[in-house]
Amino acid sequence: MKFEKWQALGNDYVIIEQDDLPWELNQQRVKGICDPHFGVGSDGVLLISKSEDPQYVAKLRIFNPDGSEAELSGNGAREAILYLRRHGWTDLDDFTILTQSGPVTPKITSERTCSVAMGQASTTSTDFPSGEADGIGIVNSSGKDWSFQHVSIGNPQCAIEVAGDLEDLDLSKIGPEIENSGLFPNRTNVSFFRVSGSRVRARIFERGVGETLSSGTGASGAAVAAFLSGAPSPITVELDGGELLVEISPDLAVTLTGWADPILTGVLAPELVESMAGLTG
């Protein structure tokens, strides 16, 4: 079974075309592929398939390493978009793909960079059903109340502005309790951030993953929260894996710009493919 591995700011995904799959992807098979010791090792799987609707170049499904399916990933979408162009799915600079969160429209700006129209962010969603219109709430973790800004940007984001030293936070202890809080029926991604003018420093705790080097939607959520607090757009978001540029319009339409690179092309061994055939659920 053929695959490619790509990374964007250290956020790495295995990319598979639907026609190359010998079986359907399920939770256990995704976990097996993402396992760093018994599989390829990655932050998730991007599954690309043909679209029945000619307005979309392709359909993209995004899986977390725990086997759950994500609505959207900014880094993952960028990797898939540049993969599609490189492999001849389109020769256009502007096109649209379909994700679980809806259509996503990129503009390719070079062989390794693109801007992605992520859609319109919102401070209200069914992912924070008890929230007020402004999306501001309080969540408890590690014995402390944290004030947060809920942002829906294809997936749920809980953005927390930190007054103290952001680098000293132990996200492995704080993140899980927030991710799985009863406030968020579908769990949530969490970003901890600090603002300095038009720059935001953010650390990301991703739903189904844990702390990551970067997250495109996490960066977008932190940038929108900073924008709502008065930061000017465009906003440069500094992540552990590098920087992303987030442009935000007055009505919260978000455009994310960054890069993605291929790491390797490979083929899963027949023995591994056969063993995964028996994995169910």
ZIPE-V438926 format. One record per run of one state. SS is the DSSP state (H for helix, E for strand, - for the rest). FROM is the first residue (numbers start at 1). LEN is the number of residues. Records with the same first field share a line. If there is no record, write none. Layout:
# ZIPE-V438926
SS=FROM-LEN ; FROM-LEN
This chain:
# ZIPE-V438926
-=1-1 ; 9-2 ; 21-6 ; 35-9 ; 50-9 ; 65-4 ; 71-3 ; 87-7 ; 100-2 ; 109-4 ; 121-1 ; 123-3 ; 129-7 ; 142-2 ; 153-3 ; 162-4 ; 169-2 ; 180-9 ; 197-2 ; 207-3 ; 213-3 ; 229-6 ; 240-2 ; 249-4 ; 260-1 ; 268-2 ; 278-4
E=2-7 ; 11-7 ; 44-6 ; 59-6 ; 69-2 ; 94-6 ; 102-7 ; 113-8 ; 122-1 ; 136-6 ; 144-9 ; 156-6 ; 189-8 ; 199-8 ; 210-3 ; 235-5 ; 242-7 ; 253-7 ; 261-7
H=18-3 ; 27-8 ; 74-13 ; 126-3 ; 166-3 ; 171-9 ; 216-13 ; 270-8
